[in-house]
Amino acid sequence: MKSRSSCIPMVSIVFLFFLGLASFAISVAPAKNGNRVKPGQFVVGDPTLICLGFEWNIEGDDNRNAAVAVQYRKKGITTWKEALPLLRLQNEEAGGSLTPGSVVPNMFAGSILDLEPDTEYECKFQISDPDGVDGIKQKVVTVRTRPEPKPFAGGRTLHAYPMNYKGSRDKQTFLGLVSAYRAAEPGDTILVHAGVYQSDRTMYNASMRSGVGSDGFGTTRLTTSGTAEKPLVIKGAGDGEVIFDGGGCAILFDVMGADYIYFEGVTFRNADVGIYTGVKNVVGSSGLTVKRCRFENVCMAIWGTYQASKNYYIADNVLIGRFNPKVLMGNIGSDFVPYRKLPGFPPKINGPNGSYYGVTVAGQGHVMCYNRVENFWDGMCVDQGGRLSFPGKPGGPHANIDFYNNYLCNIYDNPFETDTGTHNIRVMRNLCLNNGHAALSCQPIYGGPAYWIRNIVYHAPDRGAIKMYDRPAGVILYHNTFSSEVYVGQPSANLNGKEGASNLHFRNNLILGENPDSMRNYRTNKEFGGIYFMDTYTSYTTSDYDGFRPNEGFEAQFMWLSPAGGAVRDYKNPREVHSFKTLQELCKALGQECHGIMIDYDIFQNVKRADLKDFSRVFTRDELDFRLKPNSAAVDAGCILPNINDGFNGKAPDLGALEVGQPLPIWGPRP
């Protein structure tokens, strides 16, 4: 019996079996000395507030049995803590029909999670290989997490007032934000007093001459930078609501020409874009902070595509899109025939009648946490086109980006898109209700790891909880609660399509069927309608210790497509199709889910299977309680994952996002 502490997917049982076979699709049998590992460049990624990311390039290890163990400790503490090992990446192919194709480097990558902000850590990495290590075997680095951005205590305070302000005024008084901003220096705080700041966007330069709000056509362009220690702060003064009203303009604030701009406690409304941060391959900002702000009547709240941007902090904001909050937007515009007749079909997602992205970022080191996002086409996203860098152009991969403790509701397409991310994309402890197309998107990931940890998805009736299209590679899914089917790839009539994935690992998740007919009706009534569909190009994709609620009326509940003929990975030939009714059959045939269990909705304190007679219903968070009943089958049924479920209660970790006896996470803005 496999121990609970050995469930980390370093080398899968299935993969070791296949290594003994003679037929390999990727190459002929390598020379023996090619199995030795040779460590190369070690890279420390951009730190965030609570996570650190690392990459270790290697040569060799053709037989893929090397490993990197990880330990960490606060500087000055003697005891080391164990973290997840780095994920082994090895020339997987990612991307394809929708995104540029890419071959993942030969390397390791991974993160240390849930650290303390502004704290120095020693991090130790030990590489091992049964075939031998040529070169350094251990790397120890000291890295500091970032502090939460705050106004500079020693800066000046400037006061901005709207034209019709009636109260008393301070000495450093300016009419409108623009006038105050022109006088500001790094480290200064502009206190914006209560009122509505709006310019006549139809009058060229009228607002610039008056200094009331914008430079022209309703857009305020900020071009004076702060620094990391001395940001340039624009903050509500605390004497009432501060509203920047775009009056229907295209862009309300353009900050692409300035770094370390800091917004706090203001409302942005009536514009296609609230804050515009950068243009791909041209220019963009770094160090942007947006805290405790509100966005309403916008097509996109915060949007930027400049792939060299760094270190945003977007926290505790409320972002409300233009879609109808009382109708599940995922069903308007889908192929469900009854909803073609709804008023407003198809929705206009851009411009004055709809909302596109809540937040889109590009680059490295960004943090988006404790936000509430509702009624957009997509929720919080990595820009889909910024992966590649070009000669003579600024660039860099999307890497070391955090999304955690956010609440997303009524999102048409995907609450989270990590599409075209590379290494150390972390999506943790988010609550996603009423999702349309698919809740969590990897379309694709270029190597990873992309971490999906302790997320809750409920009412995703169109295509399920996850979106693994366009050949993502390097995805880790631990301790999630999915009230929907999980389909990796597309279980269409042509089961051997081009949408499979590589190097995926599932542990300690809850997967409860909601709507088996949705996938079938979307394409053809002859398709798979079970609970779990895996289409993988790699024999080292693994899945275990998960809980499943099957869909009634289907003989096959588990389908697994994997490389044929003993191949380690194969991107050219059709995969072998394996179909199973039970977990026992899946385990016996493929060695997958040997510790998986069957569960039902009665494991929760108060969660029922969604009544799909009305697909368009929007559920509220108050009517759902995802905590486990203490005596349910999901309790103590998981495996130990260091740095993920440390401090669990009972004999073993519980399945799903919430551990019995531990406090609920905060989803959305903190009090």
Number of C-alpha atoms within 10 A of each C-alpha: 5 8 8 16 12 11 20 20 22 21 16 20 15 18 22 16 11 18 17 9 12 11 16 18 16 12 10 9 13 12 10 12 12 15 21 23 27 19 20 14 9 16 12 14 20 21 23 28 24 20 25 26 25 21 19 21 16 18 16 21 25 18 19 22 19 22 21 22 17 23 20 21 18 19 14 9 10 8 9 14 14 16 21 20 24 25 25 24 22 21 14 24 22 28 24 17 11 12 17 14 15 17 14 19 16 19 23 26 24 27 26 23 18 13 18 17 16 16 15 17 20 17 22 20 20 16 22 17 18 12 16 16 18 14 10 11 16 13 13 13 12 14 19 21 19 20 15 14 20 15 19 18 12 10 17 14 15 22 25 27 27 22 17 10 13 10 9 5 13 10 7 12 15 23 18 26 25 22 21 23 23 12 12 21 17 20 23 23 26 25 21 29 26 21 18 19 23 21 28 18 20 13 11 13 17 19 24 19 13 16 22 24 29 30 22 19 23 29 24 22 20 19 16 18 22 22 16 21 14 23 27 30 28 25 24 24 19 13 11 12 16 23 22 24 22 30 19 19 20 21 22 30 23 21 24 23 16 23 25 26 26 24 21 23 20 25 22 24 23 21 28 24 31 31 25 23 27 25 17 20 18 14 19 25 26 28 22 27 24 24 24 20 21 22 27 19 25 33 30 32 31 22 22 24 24 27 30 24 30 25 24 26 23 23 26 25 26 23 26 24 27 22 25 13 16 12 17 27 28 24 26 24 19 19 14 15 13 11 16 15 12 13 9 11 13 13 17 15 17 16 17 16 14 21 29 26 27 32 23 21 27 34 28 28 28 30 24 23 26 24 28 23 28 28 28 34 30 28 30 23 23 26 24 20 17 23 23 15 15 9 6 7 13 16 21 19 19 33 28 31 32 22 24 24 25 28 25 30 27 34 34 30 26 29 34 26 25 26 28 29 33 26 29 30 28 24 25 24 25 29 25 30 25 28 32 31 25 26 31 24 22 24 26 32 32 30 33 29 30 29 21 22 24 29 25 24 27 27 29 32 29 27 25 29 30 23 26 28 25 25 31 35 35 30 28 20 19 26 30 27 25 28 28 30 29 23 26 24 25 23 22 17 14 9 19 20 14 20 25 28 31 29 26 25 20 21 29 31 28 29 27 25 26 25 27 23 17 19 23 18 15 16 13 12 14 10 18 26 28 28 26 23 21 24 29 30 31 25 27 24 26 26 23 23 26 27 26 25 22 25 21 13 10 13 14 18 22 22 21 19 23 27 23 20 15 20 22 25 27 23 20 11 12 16 24 15 15 15 18 17 15 15 19 16 16 20 16 11 13 16 18 22 21 19 23 23 20 16 18 19 16 14 19 17 15 14 17 17 16 19 11 13 7 9 24 20 18 18 18 10 14 6 9 14 12 20 20 25 15 16 10 16 18 28 21 19 21 28 24 20 22 18 18 18 18 12 12 16 15 12 11 17 26 29 29 29 28 22 24 20 12 11 9 13 14 16 20 22 18 13 5
